[in-house]
Amino acid sequence: MKLSRDTLLCLALFALVGVVYLRFPEFASPASLLGVFNDTSILIILALGQMAVILTRCIDLSMASNLALVGMCTAMVNSAVPGIPIPLLVVMAMLLGAVLGSLNGILVWKLDIPPIVVTLGTLTIFRGIIFLISDGQWVNAHEMSPSFKALPRLSLFGLPMLSWVALLSIVCMYVLLNRTQLGRAFYAVGGNPNAAVYTGIDVGRSRFNAFVLSGALSGIAGYLWVSRYAVAYVDIASGFELDVVAACVIGGISIAGGMGSVAGAVLGALFLGVIKNALPVVNISPFWQQAISGSAIIVAVIFNARSERRLGRIILKQAEQT
């Protein structure tokens, strides 16, 4: 019986938790595991957005900078006008994130610039804008309203609102990718852009939509990050885009596009989340944490490459038989 990639990753996740359990049994308690999920929620949200982009054979390296810029903007607005309703700030964060994502999409779509070049550029631009609008200053907890900081910590049925936002993102992304024409277009564009054109799919517009979606999720993550940690500054989430890409790769999202699942992206993020939360508990050096995370990425890339090669051989064999 051949196990699916998601099943194997799920088993690896359970094995990792089991190994930590042998050293620190309390880590596997329900409360502790829910805490790990909550700590990983922002990574899950961003991984889902990155997944949409990667499915179309693109990549978004500006997600963490988008998060930082939106987080700074929402924090500054809240500091200047504390009376603004929090739901309005959340909508503003998503819209601003979507606008920033659309800049990437337009450059990739209309100017045909490679996505990695575009997003490396906007990564730096967004960080620069943060410095300009804040003059390099921090927005600290005492400058934020209590309601601004409270949302991620609000509990509903025993689960923090941050976790509920992640769960809602998972459900919405699953429906989008599996039940809508836009989701099918993402897979078609990544699987074979030329064939997608012949079926009437606009490749450029589909990639633009993926970047807008990625930006919107980065925006909501920006508000959640700043409100949860109660601080906003230029370098928040610096380098976090690498964790996001790693979560997707570990989760089986093919960098070549057209392959991947929501479950895989979530499991990949959780795998990294367990590593980051568990290894310090068992007194493993941060350097080993990085080495283990890097090794997991390399193994995942090798596994993905072999799976794609096998799929290619199957397709060729079927073509020969017909």
ABEGO torsion letter per residue (X at the ends): XBBBAAAAAAAAAAAAAAAAAAABAAAABAAAAAAAAAAAAAAAAAAAAAAAAAAAGBBBAAAAAAAAAAAAAAAAAAAABAABBAAAAAAAAAAAAAAAAAAAAAAAAAAGBBAAAAAAAAAAAAAAAAAAAAGGBBBBAAABBAAAAAAAABBBGGBBAAAAAAAAAAAAAAAAAAABAAAAAAAAAAABAAAAAAAGBBAAAAAAAAAAAAAAAAAAAAAAAAAAAGBBBAABGBGAAAAAAAAAAAAGBBAAEGBEBAAAAAAAAAAAAAAAAAAAAAGBBAAAAAAAAAAAAAAAAAAAAAAAAAAAAAAAAAAAAX
